[in-house]
Amino acid sequence: MLLHPRHFPLLITGLFLTGCVQQFTIRTVAGIVDEYGFATLNEESDLPIAEQAIGSNLKLMEIFLKGDPRNPDLTMLLSMGYTSYALGFVEDESTERARVLYLRGRDFGLRRLKENSAFNAGFTGDLDAFRGALEELPHEYLPAVFWTAMGWGSYINMTLTDPNALADIPRVETMMEYVRDQDSTYYYGGAYLFLGSLYGSRARILGGDPEKAKWNFERCLSVNKGDFYLTQVYYAQSYAVQTQNRQLFEELLTKVENASLDVLPEARLPNAIAQRKAKLLLARIDELF
């Protein structure tokens, strides 16, 4: 049956409303996941449950993003999700796969940041222009800066033989310095943790600095009171190994391995991941020292 021309406005209105309802539904779900989903997953101590849940939900969020490409909650969740998933469940098993996922985390974070016209304009400039673009960002973008830098920096840390990757270190360092200066307590002192790992995981000839690494790790521990166990894990993995301090390595990781997951209920998952990483590192102690 052919539609009469007078029905066209009704059809167009119906299609518009369908699109609006779809977008409203996606934004409602994304808001709920943003407010409650990430927190709920962080409270999970069973690693297989968390791994399966995060993996499947990442693809679901990407499907939602297809329907609402400019949704800031979804781009942020995907940046956090891919970076966290790579760190927690992939990097200890497959370096190549972890690199790919870290880049996804970086790229979703950049997608969020580039919604800001000043940042987008300064992103391709020199380091001073890049720093200036960061400083103009409203505070609401701070999580995006943190998780973008986490994904980007973690990728670089696993690609230290690539000169192109190493060339991006100053930008990543600048991003984390921005987070540190804006809110040093964000994600349990995460900027200090990142900077400590950045300085502690590289030889001096590649820009490493054990003294700066130690200072940042100690600052991070003062922020989270030692209750966010990834701090000790990366302290041991980077600084202790780089300085060949076997005693510190053993002390930090043994403490993590024997600690309670209930000391910080809202971070049971990252702490459970830290305990698994501590066990893996302790098993390699004779290889590392």
C-alpha positions in Angstrom: 0.0 0.0 0.0 1.3 3.4 -1.0 1.4 6.2 1.7 -0.5 9.3 1.0 1.7 12.4 1.1 -0.3 13.7 4.2 1.1 10.7 6.1 4.8 11.6 5.5 5.0 14.1 8.4 3.6 11.4 10.8 6.1 8.9 9.5 9.1 11.3 9.9 7.9 12.2 13.4 7.6 8.6 14.3 11.1 7.8 13.1 12.4 10.9 15.0 10.7 9.8 18.2 12.1 6.2 17.7 15.6 7.7 17.5 15.0 9.9 20.5 13.6 7.0 22.6 16.6 4.8 21.6 19.1 7.6 22.5 17.3 8.2 25.8 17.3 4.5 26.6 21.0 4.2 25.8 21.9 7.3 27.9 19.8 6.1 30.8 21.6 2.7 30.8 25.0 4.3 30.3 24.3 6.6 33.3 23.3 3.6 35.5 26.4 1.6 34.5 28.6 4.7 35.0 27.2 5.4 38.5 26.8 1.8 39.8 28.4 -0.7 37.4 32.0 0.2 37.7 31.7 0.5 41.5 29.9 -2.9 41.7 32.6 -4.6 39.6 35.3 -3.1 41.8 33.7 -4.8 44.8 33.9 -8.3 43.2 36.7 -10.5 44.6 36.1 -13.5 42.3 38.5 -12.9 39.4 36.8 -15.3 36.8 33.4 -13.7 37.4 34.9 -10.3 37.0 36.8 -11.2 33.9 33.8 -12.7 32.2 31.5 -9.8 33.2 33.9 -7.0 32.1 34.7 -8.7 28.7 31.1 -9.2 27.7 30.0 -5.8 28.9 32.7 -4.0 27.0 31.2 -5.2 23.7 27.7 -4.4 24.8 28.8 -0.8 25.6 30.4 -0.6 22.1 27.1 -1.6 20.6 25.3 1.1 22.6 28.0 3.6 21.5 27.1 2.9 17.8 23.6 4.1 18.7 24.8 7.2 20.5 28.3 8.0 19.2 28.8 11.2 21.3 27.8 9.6 24.7 30.5 10.8 27.2 29.6 8.1 29.8 30.1 5.3 27.3 33.4 6.6 25.9 34.7 7.0 29.5 33.5 3.5 30.5 35.1 2.0 27.5 38.4 3.8 28.2 38.4 2.6 31.8 37.1 -0.8 30.9 39.7 -1.7 28.2 42.6 -0.4 30.2 41.5 -2.1 33.4 40.7 -5.4 31.6 44.2 -5.4 29.9 45.9 -4.7 33.2 44.0 -7.2 35.2 43.4 -10.1 32.9 45.6 -9.9 29.8 49.1 -8.4 30.3 50.4 -11.3 32.4 49.4 -13.8 29.7 49.8 -12.0 26.3 51.9 -8.9 25.7 50.6 -8.5 22.2 47.0 -8.8 23.1 47.5 -6.4 26.0 49.0 -3.8 23.7 46.0 -3.9 21.4 43.6 -3.5 24.4 45.6 -0.7 26.0 45.4 1.2 22.7 41.7 0.8 22.6 41.5 2.2 26.1 43.7 5.1 25.0 41.6 5.8 21.9 38.3 5.8 23.6 39.7 8.2 26.2 41.0 10.5 23.4 37.6 10.3 21.8 36.1 11.8 25.0 38.9 14.4 25.4 38.7 15.6 21.8 35.1 16.5 22.3 36.6 19.6 23.9 37.6 21.9 21.0 40.6 23.5 22.8 42.1 20.1 23.6 41.4 18.9 20.1 43.2 21.9 18.7 46.2 21.5 21.0 46.6 17.8 20.8 48.7 17.8 17.6 50.8 20.8 18.7 54.1 20.8 20.5 54.4 19.9 24.1 53.7 23.4 25.4 50.6 23.6 23.2 49.5 20.2 24.5 50.1 21.3 28.1 48.1 24.5 27.5 45.2 22.5 26.1 45.1 20.3 29.2 45.1 23.3 31.5 42.1 24.7 29.7 40.0 21.5 30.3 37.1 21.7 32.7 37.5 19.5 35.8 34.9 17.1 34.5 37.5 15.8 32.0 40.0 14.7 34.7 39.0 11.0 34.7 39.3 11.0 30.9 42.8 12.4 31.2 43.8 9.8 33.8 42.4 6.7 32.0 43.7 7.9 28.6 47.2 8.3 30.0 46.9 4.9 31.8 46.1 3.1 28.6 48.6 5.0 26.6 51.4 4.7 29.2 50.8 1.0 29.8 51.1 0.4 26.0 54.4 2.3 25.9 55.7 0.4 28.9 55.2 -2.8 27.0 56.7 -1.3 23.8 60.0 0.1 25.1 61.9 -1.0 22.0 59.8 1.1 19.7 61.2 4.7 19.2 57.8 5.9 18.1 56.2 4.8 21.3 59.0 6.2 23.4 58.5 9.6 21.7 55.0 9.8 23.2 56.3 9.5 26.8 56.5 13.3 27.4 52.8 13.7 26.5 51.7 10.9 28.8 53.9 12.2 31.6 52.3 15.7 31.1 48.8 14.2 31.3 49.5 12.4 34.6 51.2 15.5 36.1 48.0 17.4 35.2 46.0 14.8 37.1 48.4 14.9 40.1 48.2 18.7 40.2 44.4 18.8 39.8 43.5 16.0 42.2 46.4 13.9 43.7 43.9 11.6 45.5 42.0 10.5 42.3 41.8 6.7 42.0 43.8 6.1 45.2 46.6 8.3 44.2 46.7 6.8 40.8 48.8 9.6 39.2 51.6 8.9 41.7 51.4 5.2 41.0 51.6 5.8 37.3 54.5 8.2 37.6 56.4 5.9 39.9 56.0 3.1 37.4 57.0 5.3 34.6 60.3 6.4 36.2 61.0 3.0 37.8 60.5 0.7 34.9 63.0 2.3 32.5 66.8 2.4 32.7 68.3 5.9 33.2 69.4 6.0 29.6 65.8 5.7 28.5 64.6 8.4 31.0 64.2 6.3 34.1 64.8 7.8 37.5 64.8 5.5 40.6 64.8 8.4 43.0 61.7 10.0 41.4 60.1 6.6 41.2 60.5 6.0 45.0 59.2 9.4 45.8 56.1 8.9 43.8 55.4 5.4 45.2 55.8 6.7 48.7 53.4 9.6 48.0 50.9 7.1 46.6 51.2 4.9 49.7 50.6 8.0 51.9 47.4 8.8 49.9 45.9 5.3 50.0 47.4 4.2 53.3 48.8 1.1 51.6 45.3 -0.3 51.2 45.4 -0.2 47.4 47.7 -3.1 46.8 48.6 -2.4 43.1 50.8 0.4 44.6 53.1 -2.2 46.3 53.0 -4.5 43.3 54.3 -1.9 40.9 56.7 -0.5 43.5 58.2 -3.9 43.6 58.0 -4.7 39.9 59.6 -1.4 38.8 61.7 0.3 41.4 62.8 -2.7 43.4 63.7 -4.7 40.3 65.5 -1.7 38.7 67.5 -1.0 41.8 68.0 -4.8 42.4 66.6 -4.4 46.0 65.5 -8.0 46.5 64.6 -7.5 50.2 62.2 -4.6 49.4 60.7 -6.7 46.5 60.0 -9.6 48.8 58.7 -7.5 51.6 56.2 -5.5 49.4 54.9 -8.6 47.6 54.6 -10.9 50.6 52.6 -8.2 52.4 50.2 -8.0 49.5 49.9 -11.7 49.2 48.9 -12.1 52.8 46.7 -9.1 53.1 42.9 -9.1 53.5 40.7 -8.1 50.5 38.2 -6.6 52.9 40.5 -3.7 54.0 39.1 -1.7 51.1 35.8 -3.2 50.1 35.3 -0.8 47.2 38.6 -2.0 45.7 38.3 -5.8 46.2 38.8 -6.5 42.5 42.0 -4.4 41.9 43.3 -5.8 45.2 42.6 -9.4 44.2 44.3 -8.7 40.9 47.3 -7.3 42.8 47.5 -10.4 44.9 47.6 -12.6 41.8 50.3 -10.4 40.3 52.3 -10.5 43.6 52.2 -14.3 43.5 53.4 -14.4 39.9 56.2 -12.0 40.6 57.4 -13.8 43.7 57.6 -17.0 41.6 60.1 -15.2 39.3 62.3 -13.8 42.1 65.4 -15.8 41.2 65.0 -14.8 37.6 64.6 -11.1 38.4 67.5 -10.9 41.0 
